[in-house]
Amino acid sequence: MAGAGCPRCGGDTFSISISLSATGDVSGSGTKITCKACGHLLTMEEFKRTQGESKPAEKPAPPPAAPQAAEPEGAACPDCGHATRTDVVPGALWCSWCGKEVKPGRAPSGGPKPTATFPAASTPAASARPQAAATAPPAAVAAPAVEEAPVSEILLEAAQPNLFHVNGFRVTGLPVDATPREVSRQSERLKMMEKLGGGHRVAGPLPLDPPPDSEAVRDALQRLHDPERRLVDELFWFWPWKPGQRDGDEAMQKLNGGDVKGAADVWFKREHEASEAYVSMHNLAVLSHATALDWEGRTDGKPLPPDKIKERDACWKHAYSRWRLLLEREEFWSRLTARIRELDDPRLPTGTARRLRAGLPVALLSINAQLALKAAERGDAAEAARHRGIVEASGFSQPDIEEALRRAVAPIRQRIHMLAKEAEPEADAHPEKADAVTRRLVRQATPLLAVLDRVLPQGSMLRQAAHDEVVLKALACEIPFANKTNKWKESLALLELILPLALGETARSRIDDNIRIVKGNIEQDRVYGTCFFCGRNKPADEAETEVKLYGEVRRTPIYEGGQFGERVQWKNATLKVPRCSTCKEAHDKAQTAFTVGGVAGFAMGLGSCITGMSRERGGFVLLGIVLIVIGFGIGALISSRVLPKDIKKVETKNEFPRVKELIKEGWSIGEKPPGVQ
């Protein structure tokens, strides 16, 4: 059932403020619901009627979802345009460049954002200053659901840690509503000061110390002549309470006079009173943000004392909390739109306000993301983690946080991508030297990956994609080297160098598989790549010796020709035992010596036997037999003396590892089972 709207004017837009107790509990009596159109204060019952809660309505069945086609591998990522892939997380599709998940049917980024509500901490009634409530952190806040608009690239370009140091109004001392004539006058005055040697120290809010140089002043004046850049600088500087009334603005007078605390007190008071278009909330956000960045930008190299660290951290907290609230305040953005109309520049359409609003979360978060990157690049992991923590605790949506981090590390990601891209063609062109290419890629990419690891959180798909790109490209370089050179031990060392960089399961699995293969090749080389008999020399094909085996014997009873019998079936195997030419020559000499000794003994024995038989004397026959045995013994002795001690006898070929394995499996040495004809 549709809501009834405001009982006074029928409006359907309301402002809800909730007073919090000291313990963080929501006080029911402190909840105020106000119609934004007419200002009527609604009771809870009236508000429920506006939301259609006076009568339960039957929830209609949702329409059937339209079928979504799966995103094909190799499709363009809607965020960065690079090709996608599925080898990072099984069952999901991830962009191999930016690490974002590409869901089926997902539209490009920049569309409407989800909305979220949070306590209106800017309007407590009892406190003179905003106090930190003892409650859980606010829910993540994204831009309110407004008409889709592209983000302002000029805003994102300006979102640097020096945002307030190069602000055109801070550098020149001009107010945000300065007319073109006032800008020209100030430009002439600053030029005259430079000629007279008076420097560029100007009066105005938060003057820079040291004063800006001539180049900074010229850049600032140029920014003020560019309408959209000027508008960005206006967004990040102090506004008068009411348009066109800066001279009578109490807070601005105090600020221009150097009384920052006095100006803040005025803004605090007006913030609690829900002041004109939330200008006071905006000015306090700017003050907190500028102060925090001034502390971050210190160049004296001295550590901050504890009280200043506390002040700096509080400034970050207050800046983000107020920017978050301003993001949903329609009155504030209406004021900005009115300012655009007042500037009346054809280069500045009113849609500029929507673009600034859409890009504000990422712009704010990008500043801390860049500070985290700078800390990571100088090896300060703790400082990088602090700024990442500020980003994660900002209260903005997770997609905005991820986008800010992605933009910050994009230069590092690009360098990693180029290193990986250039390595593979070089390895393919000279595979015999690809080991050096692999080591160079790992050496150059490792410090860059370490920077990403300090900036991006655990589980970041962008971090994983960068790691795995290096790993897979390094593997693509190692494989041709291994296949070309057969240097398996060097290949194993390369794989073990690459493995610690792998974060994704797929990449790690591929490295593990290749390690297993290379280890198998090393074992194969150990067994077949060295002469079995001396254990030193490389084997020669023509010097190999053989071992014949039979196995898998099957005996099947048969009846044939009126008789029972048995059919015997078996398999044969001939194993080649690796042997070098030196060992073959030694074995041949030993065999010759054994043969000569045996033949000599056999001849003497045979002659003795013949003599004994002719004379019918048995003693000569016995002596002949003994001489034959002695002859073969002498042959064996000579053979053992001829064979070097560090070379195994040829008979030890039956101890070759693969032969022993087959014997354990039930095979036997020989060509056929015994008893088989």
C-alpha positions in Angstrom: 0.0 0.0 0.0 1.4 3.4 -0.9 2.2 5.9 1.8 -0.1 8.9 2.4 2.7 11.5 2.4 3.0 14.5 4.8 -0.4 15.3 6.5 0.2 19.0 5.9 1.6 19.3 2.3 1.6 15.8 1.0 5.4 15.7 0.5 7.2 12.4 0.6 10.7 13.4 1.6 11.5 13.5 5.3 14.5 14.3 7.6 15.1 12.0 10.5 17.3 12.9 13.5 18.0 10.6 16.4 19.4 11.7 19.7 21.8 9.3 21.3 22.3 8.8 25.0 25.8 8.8 26.6 25.8 5.0 26.3 25.0 5.1 22.6 21.4 3.9 23.0 18.7 5.4 20.7 16.3 7.5 22.7 12.8 7.0 21.3 11.7 10.4 22.6 14.7 12.0 20.9 13.6 10.9 17.4 12.5 13.9 15.2 10.9 13.4 11.8 10.5 16.5 9.7 9.0 17.0 6.3 11.7 18.6 4.1 9.1 20.4 2.0 7.1 22.3 4.6 9.0 21.7 7.9 6.1 20.0 9.6 7.2 17.8 12.6 5.5 14.4 12.3 4.5 12.1 15.1 5.6 8.5 14.8 2.1 7.4 13.8 1.9 10.0 11.1 5.3 8.9 9.8 4.2 5.2 9.8 1.2 6.2 7.7 3.4 7.9 5.2 5.3 4.6 4.8 2.2 2.6 4.3 2.3 0.9 7.7 -1.3 1.6 8.8 -2.4 -1.7 7.2 -0.4 -4.7 6.3 -0.3 -5.2 2.5 0.1 -8.5 0.8 3.5 -8.7 -0.8 3.1 -9.4 -4.5 5.1 -12.3 -6.0 8.3 -11.0 -7.6 8.3 -11.2 -11.4 10.4 -14.0 -12.9 14.0 -13.0 -13.4 15.2 -12.6 -16.9 17.8 -15.2 -17.8 21.4 -13.9 -17.7 24.0 -15.2 -20.1 27.3 -16.1 -18.5 30.1 -13.7 -19.2 32.4 -15.4 -21.7 36.1 -15.8 -20.9 38.0 -13.1 -22.7 35.1 -10.6 -22.6 35.8 -7.0 -21.8 35.7 -6.0 -18.1 32.9 -3.3 -17.6 35.2 -1.4 -15.2 38.6 -1.2 -17.0 38.0 -2.7 -20.4 40.7 -5.4 -20.1 40.0 -9.0 -20.9 38.5 -11.1 -18.1 39.5 -14.6 -17.1 38.2 -17.5 -14.9 41.5 -18.9 -13.6 41.7 -17.0 -10.4 38.7 -18.4 -8.4 37.0 -21.5 -9.7 33.4 -20.8 -10.6 33.8 -17.0 -10.7 34.8 -14.6 -13.4 37.4 -12.0 -12.5 39.1 -9.3 -14.4 42.8 -10.1 -14.8 43.7 -6.4 -14.8 41.7 -4.7 -12.0 40.7 -7.8 -10.0 37.0 -7.0 -9.9 34.4 -9.7 -10.2 32.5 -9.6 -13.5 29.1 -10.9 -12.8 26.7 -12.0 -15.5 24.9 -9.1 -17.0 26.8 -6.6 -14.9 26.6 -3.0 -16.2 29.7 -0.7 -16.2 30.4 1.2 -13.0 29.1 4.7 -12.4 25.4 3.8 -12.2 23.0 4.4 -9.3 24.4 3.6 -5.9 22.6 1.9 -3.0 21.4 4.1 -0.2 21.9 3.6 3.5 20.7 5.4 6.6 22.7 6.4 9.7 22.2 8.4 12.8 22.0 12.2 12.2 24.8 13.0 14.5 24.9 16.6 13.3 21.7 17.7 15.1 22.0 16.7 18.9 19.9 19.0 21.0 21.7 19.0 24.3 25.4 19.2 23.5 27.2 22.4 22.6 29.7 20.5 20.5 29.4 17.2 18.6 30.6 14.4 20.8 31.7 10.9 19.7 28.8 8.6 20.6 29.6 5.2 22.1 27.9 3.3 19.3 29.0 1.0 16.6 30.5 2.6 13.5 27.9 3.9 11.0 26.8 1.8 8.2 28.6 2.2 4.9 27.2 5.2 3.0 27.0 5.6 -0.7 25.6 8.5 -2.7 21.8 8.8 -2.5 19.9 7.3 -5.3 19.9 10.2 -7.8 19.7 10.3 -11.5 22.6 8.5 -13.0 25.5 10.9 -13.8 29.1 10.3 -14.8 31.7 11.3 -12.2 33.7 14.5 -12.5 37.2 13.6 -13.9 38.4 17.0 -12.8 37.4 16.3 -9.3 39.2 12.9 -9.3 42.2 14.6 -10.8 42.2 17.2 -8.0 41.9 14.5 -5.3 45.6 14.6 -4.3 47.3 14.8 -0.9 48.1 18.5 -1.8 44.4 19.2 -2.4 44.3 22.1 0.0 47.9 23.3 -0.6 47.1 24.1 -4.3 43.5 25.3 -3.7 43.2 28.5 -5.7 41.4 30.4 -2.9 43.9 29.4 -0.2 46.9 30.3 -2.4 45.5 33.7 -3.5 43.6 34.6 -0.3 40.4 35.2 -2.3 36.9 34.2 -1.0 35.0 31.5 -2.9 32.5 34.0 -4.2 35.1 36.4 -5.6 34.1 38.0 -8.9 36.2 37.9 -12.0 37.1 41.5 -11.4 38.3 40.7 -7.8 40.4 37.8 -9.2 42.1 40.1 -11.7 42.8 42.7 -9.0 44.3 40.1 -6.8 46.4 38.8 -9.6 47.8 42.3 -10.3 48.5 42.9 -6.6 50.4 39.6 -6.3 52.5 40.4 -9.4 53.3 43.8 -7.9 54.3 42.1 -4.5 56.6 39.8 -6.4 58.3 42.7 -8.3 58.8 44.6 -5.0 60.3 41.5 -3.4 57.6 41.1 -0.9 56.8 37.5 -1.6 53.3 36.2 -1.9 52.2 36.1 1.7 48.4 36.9 1.6 45.8 37.4 4.2 43.0 34.9 4.3 41.9 31.6 5.9 44.7 29.2 6.9 47.5 31.0 5.1 50.3 28.7 3.7 53.6 28.6 5.6 55.9 29.0 3.8 54.1 31.3 1.4 53.5 29.9 -2.2 56.1 30.7 -4.8 55.4 32.4 -8.1 54.7 29.2 -10.0 52.1 28.1 -7.4 50.4 31.5 -7.6 50.2 31.3 -11.4 48.8 27.8 -11.2 46.2 28.9 -8.7 45.1 31.9 -10.8 44.8 29.6 -13.8 42.6 27.3 -11.8 40.3 30.1 -10.9 39.9 31.0 -14.6 38.8 27.4 -15.4 35.1 27.2 -14.3 35.0 23.5 -13.3 38.4 23.6 -11.6 37.3 26.7 -9.8 34.1 25.0 -8.7 36.1 22.1 -7.3 38.2 24.5 -5.3 35.1 26.2 -4.0 33.7 22.8 -2.9 36.9 22.3 -0.8 37.0 25.8 0.7 35.0 27.8 3.2 31.5 29.1 2.1 29.8 32.2 3.6 26.7 31.3 5.6 24.4 33.0 3.1 25.1 33.7 -0.6 26.3 37.3 -1.2 26.7 38.1 2.5 30.4 37.3 3.2 31.1 40.7 4.7 28.6 40.2 7.5 29.5 36.6 8.2 30.7 36.3 11.8 32.5 33.0 11.2 34.3 34.2 8.1 35.4 37.4 9.8 36.9 35.4 12.7 38.6 33.0 10.2 40.1 35.8 8.1 41.4 37.3 11.3 43.2 34.1 12.2 40.7 33.0 14.9 40.1 29.5 13.7 38.7 28.3 17.0 36.2 31.2 17.1 35.1 30.4 13.6 34.7 26.7 14.4 32.6 27.6 17.5 30.2 29.6 15.3 29.9 26.7 12.8 29.4 24.2 15.6 26.5 26.3 16.9 24.9 26.7 13.5 25.5 23.0 12.7 23.3 22.1 15.7 20.6 24.4 14.5 20.5 22.8 11.0 21.9 26.0 9.5 21.5 27.4 6.0 21.9 24.6 3.5 24.3 22.8 5.9 27.0 25.3 5.1 28.4 25.1 8.6 28.7 21.3 8.4 30.5 21.8 5.1 32.9 24.4 6.5 33.7 22.1 9.5 34.4 19.2 7.1 36.8 21.4 5.1 38.5 22.7 8.2 39.0 19.1 9.6 40.1 17.8 6.2 42.6 20.7 5.6 44.0 20.4 9.1 44.5 16.6 8.8 46.3 17.0 5.4 48.5 19.8 6.8 49.6 17.4 9.5 50.2 14.7 6.9 52.2 17.0 4.7 54.8 18.1 7.3 58.2 18.0 5.8 60.4 18.5 8.8 60.8 14.8 9.3 60.1 14.9 13.0 57.6 12.5 14.5 54.4 14.0 15.8 53.9 14.2 19.6 51.1 12.0 21.0 48.7 15.0 21.4 49.1 16.0 17.8 48.7 12.5 16.6 45.4 12.4 18.5 44.4 15.7 16.9 45.3 14.5 13.5 43.3 11.3 13.8 40.3 13.2 15.2 40.4 15.5 12.2 40.3 12.6 9.8 37.3 11.1 11.7 35.4 14.4 11.8 36.1 15.2 8.1 34.8 11.8 6.8 31.8 11.8 9.1 30.7 15.3 7.9 31.4 14.6 4.2 29.4 11.4 4.6 26.4 13.4 6.0 26.7 16.1 3.4 26.5 13.5 0.6 22.8 12.9 1.4 21.8 16.5 2.2 19.8 17.7 -0.8 19.8 21.3 0.5 23.6 21.4 0.3 23.7 20.2 -3.3 20.9 22.5 -4.2 23.1 25.4 -2.9 25.9 24.2 -5.1 23.6 24.0 -8.1 22.5 27.5 -7.4 26.1 28.6 -7.3 26.6 27.0 -10.8 23.7 29.1 -12.1 25.2 32.2 -10.5 28.5 31.7 -12.3 26.5 31.5 -15.5 29.3 29.9 -17.6 28.3 27.8 -20.6 31.2 25.5 -19.9 29.6 24.7 -16.5 26.2 23.0 -16.9 24.0 22.4 -13.8 24.7 18.7 -14.3 28.2 19.4 -12.9 26.8 19.2 -9.4 25.6 15.7 -10.0 29.0 14.7 -11.4 30.7 16.2 -8.3 28.3 14.4 -6.0 28.8 11.1 -7.8 32.5 11.3 -7.6 33.0 12.7 -4.1 33.3 9.4 -2.2 36.0 8.1 -4.5 37.8 11.4 -4.6 37.9 11.7 -0.8 39.1 8.1 -0.4 41.7 8.4 -3.1 43.6 10.9 -1.1 44.2 8.5 1.8 44.8 5.7 -0.7 47.6 7.8 -2.3 49.1 8.5 1.1 49.0 4.8 1.8 50.8 4.2 -1.5 53.5 6.7 -0.8 54.1 5.1 2.6 54.2 1.6 1.1 56.7 2.8 -1.6 59.1 4.0 1.1 58.7 0.7 3.0 56.6 2.1 5.9 54.1 -0.7 6.3 52.6 0.7 9.5 51.9 4.1 7.9 50.4 2.4 4.9 48.2 0.3 7.1 47.0 3.4 9.0 45.8 5.2 5.9 44.2 2.0 4.6 42.5 1.8 7.9 41.2 5.4 7.5 39.8 4.4 4.1 38.1 1.2 5.4 36.6 3.1 8.4 35.3 6.0 6.3 31.8 4.6 6.2 31.6 4.8 2.4 30.5 1.8 0.3 32.9 -1.1 -0.4 32.8 -0.5 -4.2 33.9 3.1 -3.6 36.7 2.0 -1.3 37.8 -0.6 -3.9 37.7 1.9 -6.7 39.8 4.5 -4.7 42.4 1.8 -3.9 42.4 0.7 -7.5 43.0 4.2 -8.8 45.8 4.8 -6.3 47.8 1.6 -7.2 47.0 1.8 -11.0 50.6 3.1 -11.8 52.1 0.2 -9.8 49.7 -2.2 -11.5 50.6 -0.9 -14.9 54.4 -1.3 -14.2 53.8 -4.9 -13.2 51.7 -5.6 -16.2 54.4 -4.2 -18.6 57.2 -6.2 -16.9 55.1 -9.4 -17.3 54.1 -8.5 -20.9 57.7 -7.9 -22.0 59.2 -11.1 -20.4 57.4 -13.8 -22.3 58.3 -12.8 -25.9 61.9 -12.5 -24.9 61.9 -16.0 -23.3 60.3 -17.5 -26.4 62.9 -15.8 -28.7 65.8 -17.2 -26.7 64.6 -20.1 -24.6 68.1 -21.2 -23.7 68.5 -17.9 -21.8 65.0 -17.7 -20.4 66.2 -18.6 -16.9 67.8 -15.1 -16.7 64.5 -13.6 -18.0 62.5 -15.4 -15.3 64.8 -14.3 -12.6 64.8 -10.7 -13.8 61.0 -10.6 -13.9 60.8 -12.0 -10.3 63.5 -9.6 -9.1 61.8 -6.5 -10.6 58.2 -7.4 -9.8 58.7 -8.5 -6.2 59.2 -5.0 -4.7 56.2 -3.7 -6.7 54.1 -6.6 -5.4 55.3 -5.8 -1.9 53.9 -2.2 -2.4 50.5 -3.6 -3.4 50.6 -6.0 -0.4 51.0 -3.0 1.9 48.2 -1.0 0.3 45.6 -3.5 -0.6 43.8 -5.6 2.1 44.1 -9.4 2.4 41.8 -11.1 0.0 41.8 -8.2 -2.5 41.2 -9.7 -6.0 43.3 -6.8 -7.5 46.2 -7.9 -5.3 45.7 -11.5 -6.3 45.4 -10.7 -10.0 48.8 -8.8 -9.9 50.6 -11.6 -8.1 49.2 -14.3 -10.3 50.0 -12.4 -13.5 53.7 -12.3 -12.5 53.6 -16.0 -11.5 52.0 -17.2 -14.7 54.2 -15.1 -16.9 57.3 -16.3 -15.0 56.1 -19.9 -15.5 55.6 -19.2 -19.2 59.3 -18.2 -19.3 60.6 -21.1 -17.3 58.9 -23.8 -19.3 60.7 -23.1 -22.7 64.0 -22.9 -20.8 63.4 -26.3 -19.2 62.3 -28.0 -22.4 65.1 -26.5 -24.4 68.0 -27.2 -22.1 66.8 -30.2 -19.9 68.4 -28.4 -17.0 65.9 -29.7 -14.5 67.7 -28.7 -11.3 68.0 -25.1 -12.5 64.3 -25.3 -13.5 63.3 -26.6 -10.1 65.2 -23.6 -8.5 63.2 -21.2 -10.7 59.9 -22.8 -9.8 60.7 -22.6 -6.1 61.6 -19.0 -6.6 58.2 -18.3 -8.2 56.0 -20.3 -5.9 55.9 -17.8 -2.9 54.5 -15.1 -5.1 51.4 -17.1 -6.0 48.2 -16.1 -4.2 45.5 -17.7 -6.3 44.7 -21.4 -6.0 44.9 -21.9 -9.8 48.3 -20.3 -10.1 49.7 -22.1 -7.0 48.3 -25.4 -8.4 50.1 -24.9 -11.8 53.4 -24.2 -10.1 53.0 -27.3 -7.9 52.2 -29.4 -10.9 55.3 -28.2 -12.7 57.5 -28.8 -9.6 56.2 -32.4 -9.5 57.0 -32.9 -13.2 60.5 -31.4 -12.9 61.3 -33.5 -9.8 60.3 -36.6 -11.8 62.6 -35.5 -14.6 65.5 -35.1 -12.1 64.9 -38.6 -10.8 64.7 -39.9 -14.3 68.1 -38.2 -15.0 69.5 -39.7 -11.8 68.5 -43.2 -12.9 69.0 -43.1 -16.7 71.1 -40.0 -17.2 74.2 -41.5 -15.6 76.1 -44.8 -16.2 74.8 -47.4 -13.7 78.2 -49.1 -13.4 80.5 -46.2 -12.6 77.9 -43.6 -11.5 79.9 -40.8 -13.1 79.9 -40.8 -16.9 77.1 -40.0 -19.3 75.7 -43.2 -20.8 76.1 -44.1 -24.5 73.3 -45.6 -26.5 75.7 -48.1 -28.1 77.1 -49.2 -24.7 73.8 -50.1 -23.1 73.3 -53.6 -21.8 70.1 -55.4 -21.5 68.2 -57.4 -18.9 65.4 -59.7 -20.1 62.5 -60.5 -17.8 59.2 -62.2 -18.0 56.1 -61.7 -15.9 52.3 -61.8 -15.5 52.4 -65.5 -16.1 49.0 -67.2 -16.6 48.5 -70.9 -16.5 45.3 -72.2 -18.0 44.2 -75.9 -17.9 43.3 -77.2 -21.3 42.0 -80.5 -22.8 43.5 -81.3 -26.2 44.0 -84.5 -28.2 42.3 -86.6 -25.6 44.8 -85.4 -22.9 44.7 -82.8 -20.2 47.4 -80.1 -20.4 48.3 -76.6 -19.5 48.6 -73.4 -21.6 51.2 -71.0 -20.2 51.1 -67.3 -21.2 53.4 -64.6 -20.1 54.8 -61.1 -21.0 58.3 -60.2 -21.8 60.2 -57.1 -21.0 63.7 -56.0 -22.0 65.2 -53.2 -19.9 68.1 -51.3 -21.1 70.6 -50.5 -18.4 72.6 -47.3 -19.0 76.3 -47.8 -19.4 79.1 -45.6 -20.6 81.7 -46.5 -23.3 84.5 -46.8 -20.6 82.6 -49.3 -18.5 81.6 -51.3 -21.6 85.3 -51.5 -22.6 86.3 -52.6 -19.1 83.5 -55.2 -19.1 84.6 -56.5 -22.5 88.2 -56.9 -21.3 87.1 -58.7 -18.1 85.0 -61.0 -20.2 87.9 -61.7 -22.5 90.2 -62.5 -19.6 87.6 -64.8 -18.2 87.2 -66.6 -21.5 90.9 -67.0 -22.1 91.5 -68.5 -18.7 88.5 -70.8 -19.1 89.6 -72.0 -22.5 93.2 -72.6 -21.4 92.0 -74.6 -18.4 89.5 -76.5 -20.5 92.3 -77.3 -23.1 94.7 -78.6 -20.4 91.9 -80.5 -18.7 90.7 -82.0 -21.9 94.2 -83.1 -22.9 94.6 -84.7 -19.5 91.3 -86.6 -19.8 92.3 -87.9 -23.3 95.7 -89.1 -22.0 94.1 -90.8 -19.1 91.5 -92.5 -21.2 94.1 -93.8 -23.7 96.2 -95.3 -20.9 93.2 -96.4 -19.0 94.3 -94.4 -16.0 91.4 -92.7 -14.1 93.7 -90.3 -12.3 94.4 -88.4 -15.5 90.7 -88.0 -16.1 90.2 -86.6 -12.6 93.1 -84.3 -13.1 91.6 -83.1 -16.4 88.4 -82.2 -14.7 90.3 -80.3 -11.9 92.3 -78.4 -14.5 89.1 -77.3 -16.3 87.7 -75.9 -13.1 91.0 -74.3 -12.2 91.2 -72.7 -15.7 87.8 -71.1 -15.3 88.8 -69.9 -11.8 92.0 -68.4 -13.1 89.9 -66.7 -15.9 87.6 -65.3 -13.3 90.5 -64.1 -11.2 92.2 -62.4 -14.1 88.8 -60.9 -15.1 88.4 -59.3 -11.6 91.9 -57.9 -11.7 91.4 -56.4 -15.1 88.1 -54.7 -14.1 88.7 -51.4 -12.2 87.5 -51.4 -8.6 85.2 -48.4 -9.1 83.3 -50.1 -11.9 80.6 -52.6 -11.0 80.6 -56.1 -12.6 78.3 -56.5 -15.5 76.4 -59.1 -13.6 75.2 -56.3 -11.2 72.9 -55.1 -14.0 70.2 -57.2 -12.3 70.4 -54.7 -9.4 69.4 -51.8 -11.6 66.5 -49.9 -9.8 63.9 -50.5 -12.5 64.8 -54.2 -12.6 64.5 -54.5 -8.8 61.1 -52.7 -9.0 59.8 -55.2 -11.6 61.1 -58.2 -9.5 59.2 -56.8 -6.5 56.1 -56.7 -8.7 56.4 -60.4 -9.5 58.6 -60.4 -12.6 61.5 -62.8 -13.0 64.8 -62.6 -14.9 64.8 -64.7 -18.1 63.0 -65.0 -21.3 60.3 -67.5 -20.3 59.1 -69.4 -17.3 61.0 -72.6 -16.4 59.7 -75.9 -17.9 58.2 -74.2 -20.9 59.4 -75.5 -24.3 
